[in-house]
Amino acid sequence: MKRMPLLLAALLVSLMGMAAVKTIEKINTTLVPNSPMEVTVLVPEGYEPGTQFPTVYLLNGYDGNHTSWSSTQPDLGKLADQYGMVIVMPDGRDSWYWDSPAHPEMKMESFITTELVPYIDSNFPTLPSADKRAITGLSMGGQGAMYLAMRHPDLFKNVGSTSGGLDIRAFPKNWKMANWLGDAATNQDVWEEHAIPTLAAQLQPGQLNIIFDCGVDDFFAGVNNALHEQLVAAGIPHDYISRPGAHTHPYWRNAILYQLLYFNQAFNNSK
């Protein structure tokens, strides 16, 4: 496990117009191919020694990596400082954040929940409890965030998604999903088990703090609207925002501002 020296990291962050300290973690793992796993971490700067922070895990979309969010929203470092939160960005590896039934060597869910979260809590000044942790992401990462939080509410009390692929069953031929789950026509049960609406049907009111959004011109707008209606019918409190926009970086750059505000309020309201 290698870490960029903090002084060098701080200098690079400053040159990029960001205030928080940025490090690139290299985590050796047997759960994901092509180890080590690279993870970008932003830590607020200028606090008293011993200060601990809540954590937001920020997941990238398909064809992205651990650097993608920093390019989409260049002010992430300033936002980490503003809200006093650690921001963690793993490399999604186009995995949809699943433990793949079709390719057992890809266990991204297990990596995040059993290795990454403990690693971050052991090596960074975090508050190591579910109510001080949030997870969100864009597109594939939005689906991944919802999937992980709904399956692991003991780790993530707060969850979001922006432009998320929140019902994979509607897109059986797209974005390598069949590579990880098998062909949808012959593995229907597997696809059902991994679908967000299936997991959402098991939620209890108040189990998670939920925020998600989608642009009205996004190809995922229909599945986001449907999840909203499902949660309303089930009496599951949540914030849902449908606003002008499409599946684009300018949309996500704006959307994450609202999600971090929501998480900050949730962290402040937790006991």
N, C-alpha and C positions, 0 to 999 in steps of 0.2 A: 504494500500500500504506500503510494507516494503522494506527498502533498507539496504544493508550491510554497516556498518560503513566504511568510505573511508580509514582510516588507516589500518583496517583489510584487506579490499579489495586490497589495494596497496601491503601489505605484501604477500598475497596469490598470486597475480600476479607475484611479484618478484620471489617467490619460484618456479613458473611455467616457469620461463625463459621469461616472457613477461614484457613489459615496461609500457603499458597503464594501467590505472586504470580500473578494472573489477568489475561490480556490477551485482547482480541478482535482477531484479525488479519483484515484485509480484503485478499484476494489476487485481483488481476485475472488472469483466465484466459480463453482462447478455447476451452477444452476442455469447459466446463460452461455451460449456459444461465444467464442472469440473473446475470452477473458483476457485482460481485466475489463471491467465495466467502468466507463468514464461517467462521472457525475459532477455537474457544476453546482457549487454551493455559494450562496450570498449570505454573509453574516453582518448584521448591523454594527456600525462602528461608533466609537465615542461614548460608550456606556461604562459604568463603574465595573471593576473586576468582580466576577461572581454573578453578574446579571445573567438571567436565563430568559429565553425567548420562546414564544410559540413558533410552530413550524408549518410552512405551506409547501407541499409537494406539488410541483408543476410539471405536468406530463406533456410531451410533444406529440404532434400529429404524425400521420403516415408520411414516410420519406423524410422525416426530420431526425434530430438527434439532441443531445444534451445542451447544445449551443443555440438551438432554434428560438427558444423563448427570449433569449437575450437580444436576438436580432429583431424579433417581432415587436418587443416592447423595450426599447433601450433604457427606459427609466426604472427598470426593475430594482437596481441598486438603491436609487433614491427612495423608492417605495418601501424597500426593506428597512431603510433607516427611518422613514416617516412613521411607519407602523410598529417598528421594533419587532420584526419577525425574520426568522431564518427561512430562506427560500432554497429549495432543493430541486434540482432538475436532472433526473436520470436520463439515460439514453434508451428510448423505447424499442429500438431495433425492429420496427414494423411488426411487433409481436402482438399487438392489441392488448398487451398487458395480461395475457393468459398464461397458465400452465397448459401447454399444447397437448391434447390427447393424441394427435397424429404424429407429433415429433417430441417425444419425451425429453429430449435434450434441451428444449426451450421451456424453462420454468420461470417466466418473468414475474408472475404473481408471487411465487415463493421467494424469489430474490428480493423483491421489494418488501414483503411482509416479514420475512424471517432473517434477512441479512442487512438490507439497506436501512430500515428504520432503526434497528439496534446500533448499527454502525454510526449513524448520524447522532443518535442520542449519546453515544459513548465518546464521540470525538468533537462535538460542537456544543455550545452553551444553550441547549434546548430544555424546554419543560416537557418531560417525557410522559405525557398522559394523553389519552384520546381526545379529551375536550380542548387540549391545546395544540392539536394537530388538525390540519386540513389537507385535502387533496383535490386537485382540479386539473383541467387540461383542455386542449382544443382538439376537435375532430376525433381521431382515434384516441387521443389522450383524454377527451371528455368521456368517451365510453369507458376507457380504462379506469378513470377516477371513480365513476359511478359503480363500476363492477367491483373494484377493490374495497370501496367503503361499504357497499351493501353486503359484501361477504366478510368484511372484517371491521364491524363497528366498534370492536374492542380496541382497534388501532386508530381509526379515523372517525371522529364524531361529526366532522364538518366536511361537506363535499360539494363540489361544483362541476360544471361542464359548460364550455362555450362552443357552439356549433358542433356538438357531439353526435357521433353515430349511435344514437341511443336505442336503435332496434336493428341489430345486425341481420335479422331475418328478411328485411326488405332489400338487402344488397348481397345476395348469395354468391355473386360472381366477381365481387370487387375487392381490391386492396389486400390480396393474399389471405383473406380470412379462411377460405377453403383449405389453404395450405396447412393451417394450424388446427382446424376443426374437422377436416374431411369434407367431402362433397355434401352440400346441404340436402340434396334429395335422398341420399342414402344414410345420412347421419342426423336425421331430424331431431332426435332426442338430445344429441350433443348441442346442436344449435339452440334448442329451446333452453337448455340448462345455462347457456352462456348469454342469453338475451336479457337486457336490462329490464324489460317489462315483467319477465318471469321473476327476477329477483325483487323488483319493486312490489310485487304482489305479496311478498312476505314481510314487508316493512310494518313496523308499529308506529303510530303517531308519536312524534318527538324522539324517535330513536336516532335520527340523524338531522343535522341542520343542513338544508339543501338549497342551493341556488343554481339555476341553469338558464341559459339564454340561447337564442338562435336568430339569425337574420331572416327576414321574411322572404328573401330571394335565395336562400341557401337550399341546396338539394336535401339537407337534413331537416328542413323546417317541419315537414309532415310528421316525422317520428318524434321530434321534440314536442310539438303540439299534442300528439297522442299521449306521450308520457305525462304531460301536464294534466290532461283530462283524466287520465288514470289515477293520478295522485289526488286530484280534487275529489273524484268519486269515492276514493278510499279514505278520505279525511286525513291525508298526510300533509301536514304543514310544509310549505316550501315557497321560495321566491322563483317566479318564472318571468322572463322578460323576452318579448318578441319585438324586435326593433328593426328599422330599415337596415339593410346590409346583406351581404352575400358571404361566401366561404373565402374570406380574404384576410390578409394581414392587417389592413387598416381596421377592419371590424374587430379582430381579436385584440389589437393594441388598445382599443377603447373598452372592450368588454371586460378585460382583466382588471381594470380600475375599479369597476363596481364589485367584482368578486372579492378583491382584496379588502375593500371597505366592509363588505358583508362579513368576511372572516374575522377582521379586526373587531367588529362589534360582537361577534359570537365569542371570541376569545375573552373580551372584556366582561361579557355577561356570565361566563362560566365560573363556577365556584372554585 
